[in-house]
Amino acid sequence: LVISPEELAIKDGSHVWGEDTFKTDAILRGETNDKAVCACIGPAGEKMLPIACIMHDGEDARAAGRCGTGAVMGAKNLKAIVTWGENPIPIYNRKGLIETIKKMNPEIRKRTEDVGKHGSAGSMEVLEEAGNLPIKNWKQGSWPDGAKSISGLLMSEKILKSRFFCGACPIGCGRTVEVKDSPYGSFRGAGYEYESGAMLGANCLIEDLEAVSYANHLCNLYGIDTISAGAAIAFAMECYENDLLSESQTKGRALKWGDPQAVIDLIEMMIAQEGIGKLLGQGVREAARVLGPETELFAIHTKGLELPAHDPRAYNSAALAYSTGNRGGCHLQGFTHVFESFLTIEELGFAEVQDRFAVEGKGELVAKLQNLMSVMDSLKVCKYLTFAQIPLDILATWWNYVTGIEMDLNTLMHAGERIYNQKRIFNVQCGISRKDDTLPERMLKHPRGSGEAAENLPPLEEMLDQYYKYRGWDADGRPHPDKLKELGLDNKE
């Protein structure tokens, strides 16, 4: 699909069908405009793997990574969307917008300096120490030496070539890395984020920087969600460890913890749709369903979406946010864990960092932050701005400057609440209820055993009661008619 000042056209993409995302980006921009932006799928999306994603920016590899968006494009035979143009974007008060951004940028850079310097993977060791890092399919409590071996700090020291900045971004958390003459060959591309390094590395006990980088590189090339891929591989390793996978399913490959080649081979098997790889590409819920009930304990997901790399046993709010997430296990729908570790948000009533092991007040915290994240997602505002502790009312100021439509923070937060409830209504109509607002057994009944969150198990049912009450939902998680009327969502049509 080409969108440009000259045309809006669907064109033959057969010459790029089957190509990886890097080649697709280069070919299509070469055929159209060197300033074009390309959103495309790789072989994973073409084969409609439920863990396929949509990739952007070629070798810089920015991903719309979760929930199988790549499979949707593949199902429509849509390989890529390519767009460019030079027409100015209409802004109601351009001068005011630019002035506020220029004023804030130096402070944003200062407060996010570490994220810019070492990327999100720079927090690997800190999060391991906090008991947050997923290790050995979420079974192991601590892994300090391993975390150090795949940290963003070591990436900066060993293989970092430059930083990648999204458009007009003052932070620059993206990495460009180059590996030469490794056991996995030479390659250049995007360095892994914390989530990718944690799931492809720590969760599989891989403590090899180059191996984790290569596994991340393969996922970017093929268009695979790194979080779901790492979860699926760790699931397979635990199944193998418990003699629940046969040699024929693994193509003779021993799926042992800490074996980098096993991780790489399983990614290749997912794309080739061979052996156990064909099933793993469907995600862990489906894999456990096919392999049998003995494997369900190893399938770490909520509502079918594999958990991201933040342990809900380390942050009670994360347990509640994952379980009530409209798309399942997603840290970005609530982004609550950072407010239980080092951030405050006074405008929402949380002037102090919240006690991560407390229970009281979690319903309000999670609901308010889910509403805020709905606003930030809708405005396309990066959540790392919370690290910079920007005043929330600046979001309303920016909105007003861009659109000319007057809104204050309260109005924006009301919009966020409408958004979250609208999604919940859709889910309820699809059969979602309290029974689905849950976590894997491992998170509710099996403590980590070591590290700073060694014994905590989140009291989910108690927090759900709080949350539903604060939301104005009934005991089964359905929004009350009065709440829908209050939000203007009671239209029977």
C-alpha positions in Angstrom: 0.0 0.0 0.0 1.6 3.2 -1.2 0.4 6.6 0.3 2.1 9.6 -1.1 1.3 13.1 -2.4 1.0 11.7 -5.9 -1.0 8.5 -5.3 -2.9 6.2 -3.0 -2.4 2.7 -4.6 -2.2 -1.0 -3.9 0.7 -2.4 -5.8 2.1 -5.8 -6.6 4.4 -6.9 -3.8 5.3 -10.4 -5.1 8.9 -9.4 -5.5 9.3 -8.8 -1.8 7.0 -11.5 -0.5 9.2 -13.9 1.4 11.9 -11.3 2.0 13.0 -10.3 5.6 12.0 -7.0 7.0 15.4 -5.3 6.4 15.4 -6.2 2.7 11.8 -5.3 2.3 12.3 -1.9 3.8 15.4 -1.2 1.6 13.8 -2.5 -1.6 10.5 -0.6 -1.2 12.1 2.7 -0.2 14.5 2.3 -3.1 11.6 1.9 -5.5 9.6 4.8 -4.1 11.3 7.6 -2.1 14.4 7.6 0.1 12.5 9.6 2.7 9.7 7.1 2.8 8.7 5.3 6.0 8.0 1.6 5.6 5.9 -0.6 8.0 6.2 -4.2 6.9 6.0 -7.8 7.9 8.5 -10.6 7.6 8.1 -14.3 7.0 6.4 -14.7 10.4 3.5 -12.4 9.4 3.3 -13.9 5.9 2.7 -17.3 7.6 0.2 -15.7 10.0 2.0 -16.7 13.2 0.1 -15.4 16.1 3.3 -14.0 17.5 4.2 -12.1 14.4 4.6 -8.3 14.6 4.9 -5.3 12.2 8.4 -3.8 11.9 9.4 -0.2 11.1 12.6 1.7 10.2 14.5 -1.2 8.5 17.7 -2.2 10.4 16.8 0.1 13.3 13.9 -2.4 13.8 11.2 -0.7 15.8 8.3 -3.1 16.4 4.6 -3.0 16.8 5.4 -6.1 18.7 2.5 -7.7 20.5 -0.8 -9.5 19.9 -0.1 -10.8 16.3 -0.5 -7.6 14.4 1.8 -9.0 11.7 -0.5 -12.0 11.2 -3.4 -9.6 10.5 -1.4 -8.0 7.7 -0.4 -11.4 6.4 -4.0 -12.6 6.4 -4.8 -9.6 4.1 -1.8 -10.4 1.8 -0.4 -7.0 2.8 3.3 -7.0 2.9 4.0 -3.4 3.6 2.7 0.2 3.9 5.0 2.8 2.4 4.4 6.5 2.9 6.0 9.8 2.5 5.1 13.5 1.9 6.1 17.0 2.5 2.8 18.7 3.2 2.9 20.5 6.6 0.9 19.1 9.4 -1.8 21.6 10.5 -1.1 22.7 14.1 -3.4 25.2 15.8 -0.7 26.9 17.8 2.7 25.9 16.3 4.7 28.6 18.1 3.3 27.7 21.5 3.9 24.0 20.9 7.5 24.4 19.9 8.2 26.8 22.7 7.0 24.3 25.4 8.9 21.5 23.8 12.1 23.5 23.6 11.7 24.5 27.2 11.2 20.9 28.5 13.7 19.1 26.3 16.8 19.9 28.4 15.2 18.6 31.5 13.9 15.5 29.8 17.4 14.7 28.5 18.9 15.2 32.0 16.4 13.0 33.8 16.6 10.2 31.2 20.3 10.3 30.7 20.9 6.7 31.7 18.2 5.4 29.4 19.7 7.3 26.5 23.2 6.1 27.4 22.5 2.4 27.9 19.0 1.8 26.6 16.3 0.0 28.5 18.6 -3.0 28.8 20.8 -0.8 31.1 18.4 -1.7 33.9 19.0 -5.5 33.6 21.1 -5.8 36.8 19.0 -3.4 38.8 15.8 -5.3 37.9 17.5 -8.6 38.6 18.4 -7.4 42.1 14.8 -6.2 42.7 13.5 -9.7 42.0 11.9 -8.5 38.8 13.8 -10.4 36.1 12.3 -13.5 34.6 14.8 -16.4 35.0 14.5 -20.0 33.8 10.9 -19.6 32.7 10.1 -17.6 35.9 11.2 -20.4 38.2 14.5 -19.0 39.5 14.8 -16.1 41.9 18.2 -14.6 41.3 20.9 -14.6 38.6 23.3 -11.7 39.2 26.2 -12.9 37.1 24.0 -13.8 34.2 22.2 -10.4 34.3 25.6 -8.6 34.2 26.7 -10.7 31.2 23.7 -9.5 29.1 23.3 -6.0 30.5 22.9 -2.8 28.5 26.1 -1.5 30.2 28.1 -4.4 28.6 26.3 -3.9 25.3 27.5 -0.2 25.4 31.0 -1.4 26.2 31.3 -4.2 23.7 29.1 -3.8 20.6 27.3 -0.5 20.6 28.0 1.6 17.5 25.4 4.5 17.9 22.1 5.5 19.4 18.8 5.5 17.6 16.3 8.4 18.1 12.7 8.2 17.2 11.5 11.3 15.3 12.3 14.5 17.3 13.0 12.4 20.4 15.3 14.0 23.0 16.1 10.6 24.8 17.5 8.3 22.2 17.0 4.9 23.9 17.5 2.9 20.7 20.7 1.0 20.1 22.6 0.3 16.9 25.0 -2.6 17.5 27.5 -4.5 15.3 28.9 -7.9 16.0 31.8 -9.2 14.0 33.2 -12.8 13.7 31.1 -14.3 16.4 30.0 -17.9 16.5 26.8 -16.6 14.9 28.5 -14.7 12.1 28.7 -10.9 11.6 25.6 -8.7 11.7 24.5 -5.2 12.3 21.1 -3.9 13.5 19.1 -2.8 16.5 20.4 -3.7 19.9 17.9 -5.5 22.2 15.6 -3.8 24.6 15.3 -4.9 28.2 12.2 -7.0 27.4 13.9 -8.8 24.5 17.2 -9.4 26.4 15.3 -10.7 29.5 13.0 -13.1 27.6 15.5 -14.4 25.0 18.4 -14.3 27.5 17.6 -14.6 31.3 14.4 -16.6 30.8 16.3 -19.2 28.9 19.5 -18.8 31.0 21.5 -17.5 28.1 24.4 -15.4 29.4 26.1 -14.7 26.1 25.7 -11.1 24.9 26.4 -11.9 21.2 24.0 -14.9 21.3 21.1 -12.8 22.8 21.9 -10.1 20.3 21.7 -12.5 17.4 18.5 -14.1 18.6 17.0 -10.6 18.8 18.4 -9.8 15.3 16.7 -12.9 13.9 13.4 -11.9 15.4 13.7 -8.5 13.9 14.5 -9.9 10.5 11.6 -12.4 10.5 9.1 -10.1 12.3 8.6 -12.0 15.5 7.6 -10.6 18.8 10.7 -11.1 21.0 8.7 -11.3 24.3 6.4 -14.1 23.0 9.3 -15.9 21.3 11.4 -15.9 24.4 8.5 -17.2 26.4 7.7 -19.9 23.9 11.4 -21.1 23.9 11.6 -21.2 27.7 8.3 -23.1 27.7 9.8 -25.7 25.3 13.0 -26.0 27.4 10.9 -26.7 30.5 8.8 -29.2 28.6 12.0 -30.9 27.4 13.5 -30.9 30.9 10.4 -32.8 32.1 10.4 -35.3 29.2 7.3 -33.9 27.6 8.8 -33.3 24.2 10.1 -36.1 22.0 13.3 -36.1 19.9 11.2 -36.2 16.8 9.4 -33.0 17.8 12.7 -31.2 18.5 14.4 -32.6 15.3 17.0 -34.2 17.5 18.0 -31.0 19.2 18.5 -31.1 23.0 16.6 -28.1 24.4 18.8 -27.5 27.4 18.8 -24.4 29.6 21.6 -22.0 28.7 22.3 -23.4 25.2 22.4 -20.4 22.8 22.1 -22.7 19.8 18.9 -24.2 21.0 17.3 -20.7 21.2 18.5 -19.8 17.7 17.4 -23.2 16.3 13.9 -22.8 17.7 13.5 -19.4 16.2 14.5 -20.9 12.8 12.1 -23.8 13.4 9.2 -21.3 14.1 9.8 -19.6 10.7 10.4 -22.9 8.8 7.3 -24.3 10.6 9.2 -27.5 11.4 8.8 -29.8 14.4 8.0 -28.1 17.7 8.7 -24.7 16.1 5.4 -24.9 14.2 3.5 -25.2 17.5 5.6 -22.7 19.4 4.8 -20.0 16.8 1.2 -20.3 17.9 2.1 -19.0 21.4 2.4 -20.8 24.7 -1.4 -21.1 25.4 -2.0 -23.0 22.2 1.2 -25.0 22.7 0.1 -26.1 26.1 -3.4 -27.0 24.9 -1.9 -29.3 22.2 0.9 -30.9 24.4 -1.5 -31.6 27.3 -2.4 -30.5 30.8 1.0 -31.5 32.2 2.6 -28.6 30.3 0.1 -25.9 31.4 2.2 -24.9 34.5 5.0 -23.9 32.1 2.8 -21.7 29.9 3.2 -18.3 31.4 0.5 -16.0 29.9 -2.7 -14.0 30.7 -5.6 -14.1 28.4 -3.3 -15.9 25.9 -0.7 -13.1 25.8 2.7 -14.1 27.2 3.8 -12.1 30.2 6.5 -9.4 29.6 9.7 -9.3 31.6 8.4 -7.8 34.9 7.6 -10.3 37.6 4.1 -9.8 39.2 5.5 -11.4 42.3 7.9 -8.4 42.6 5.2 -5.8 42.2 1.7 -6.4 43.4 0.4 -3.7 41.1 1.8 -5.5 38.1 -0.1 -8.6 39.1 -3.4 -6.6 39.1 -2.5 -4.7 35.9 -1.6 -7.9 33.9 -4.8 -9.7 35.1 -7.1 -6.9 34.2 -5.2 -5.9 31.0 -7.6 -5.7 28.1 -5.1 -7.5 25.9 -3.7 -9.8 28.6 -0.2 -9.8 29.9 1.1 -6.3 29.0 3.2 -4.0 31.2 2.5 -1.0 29.0 -1.3 -0.9 29.5 -0.7 0.1 33.2 3.1 0.8 33.5 2.5 0.5 37.2 5.7 -1.2 38.3 7.8 2.0 37.9 5.6 3.8 40.4 6.4 1.0 42.9 10.1 1.3 42.4 11.2 4.9 41.8 8.6 7.2 40.3 5.8 9.4 41.8 2.8 10.9 40.1 1.4 13.6 42.4 -1.3 14.7 40.1 -3.0 11.4 40.4 -2.6 11.3 44.2 0.6 9.4 44.6 3.1 11.8 45.9 5.4 9.1 47.2 6.8 5.9 45.7 4.3 3.2 46.4 5.1 0.1 48.5 5.3 -2.7 46.0 4.3 -5.4 48.5 1.3 -3.5 49.9 -2.2 -4.4 49.0 -4.4 -1.5 50.0 -4.9 1.1 47.3 -3.7 -1.0 44.4 -7.1 -1.0 42.7 -7.1 2.8 42.5 -3.4 3.0 41.5 -3.8 0.5 38.6 -7.1 1.9 37.3 -5.8 5.5 37.3 -2.5 4.5 35.5 -4.4 2.4 33.0 -6.5 5.4 32.2 -3.4 7.6 31.9 -1.6 5.1 29.6 -4.7 5.0 27.4 -4.4 8.7 27.0 -0.6 8.5 26.3 -1.2 5.7 23.7 -3.9 7.7 22.0 -1.7 10.9 21.9 1.3 8.8 20.7 3.4 10.0 23.6 6.4 7.9 24.7 6.0 6.4 28.2 9.6 7.2 29.0 8.4 10.7 29.6 7.2 9.4 32.9 10.9 8.8 33.8 11.4 12.6 33.2 8.6 13.3 35.6 6.9 15.7 33.2 3.9 17.5 34.7 0.8 15.7 33.4 -1.0 18.9 32.5 1.5 19.4 29.8 -0.3 16.6 27.9 -3.5 18.8 27.9 -1.4 21.8 26.9 0.1 20.0 23.9 -3.3 18.7 22.9 -4.8 22.2 23.0 -1.8 23.6 21.0 -2.1 20.9 18.3 -5.9 20.8 17.9 -7.3 24.0 19.3 -9.8 22.0 21.3 -9.7 23.0 24.9 -9.1 20.1 27.4 -7.6 20.0 30.8 -6.0 17.1 32.6 -9.3 16.0 34.2 -11.0 15.9 30.8 -8.1 13.9 29.4 -8.2 11.4 32.2 -12.0 11.1 31.7 -11.2 10.2 28.1 -8.7 7.6 29.2 -11.3 6.1 31.5 -13.8 6.0 28.6 -11.2 4.3 26.4 -10.4 1.6 28.9 -14.0 0.9 29.6 -14.9 0.8 25.9 -12.3 -2.0 25.5 -13.6 -3.8 28.5 -17.1 -3.7 27.1 -15.9 -5.3 23.9 -14.1 -8.0 25.9 -17.2 -8.7 28.0 -19.2 -9.1 24.8 -16.6 -11.7 23.7 -17.1 -13.6 27.0 -14.3 -12.1 29.2 -15.2 -12.0 32.9 -13.5 -12.4 36.3 -12.5 -16.0 35.5 -10.1 -14.5 32.8 -8.7 -11.8 35.0 -6.1 -14.1 36.5 -2.5 -15.0 36.4 -0.6 -18.3 35.8 -0.4 -20.6 38.8 3.3 -20.1 39.0 2.8 -16.4 39.8 0.1 -17.0 42.4 1.3 -20.1 44.2 5.1 -20.5 43.6 7.4 -17.9 45.3 10.6 -17.0 43.6 12.6 -18.4 46.5 15.5 -16.0 46.4 16.3 -12.4 45.6 14.5 -9.3 47.0 11.0 -10.6 46.1 11.8 -14.1 47.4 8.5 -15.0 49.2 5.9 -12.5 48.0 2.8 -13.9 46.2 0.3 -11.3 45.0 -3.2 -11.6 46.7 -5.0 -11.2 43.4 -8.6 -11.8 44.5 -8.4 -9.1 47.2 -6.9 -6.6 44.8 -9.5 -7.5 42.1 -12.3 -6.7 44.5 -10.7 -3.3 45.1 -10.2 -2.7 41.4 -13.7 -3.6 40.4 -15.2 -1.4 43.1 -13.0 1.6 42.1 -13.8 1.0 38.4 -17.6 0.8 39.0 -17.7 -2.8 37.7 -19.7 -5.6 39.2 -18.1 -8.6 41.1 -17.7 -10.4 37.8 -15.8 -7.6 36.1 -18.7 -6.1 34.1 -19.1 -2.3 34.0 -22.3 -1.2 35.8 -25.0 0.5 33.7 -24.6 3.6 35.9 -20.8 3.7 35.1 -21.5 3.4 31.4 -24.1 6.2 31.6 -21.6 8.4 33.5 -19.0 7.8 30.7 -21.5 8.2 27.9 -21.1 4.6 26.8 -24.6 3.4 27.4 -25.8 3.6 23.8 -27.6 0.3 23.1 -26.7 0.4 19.5 
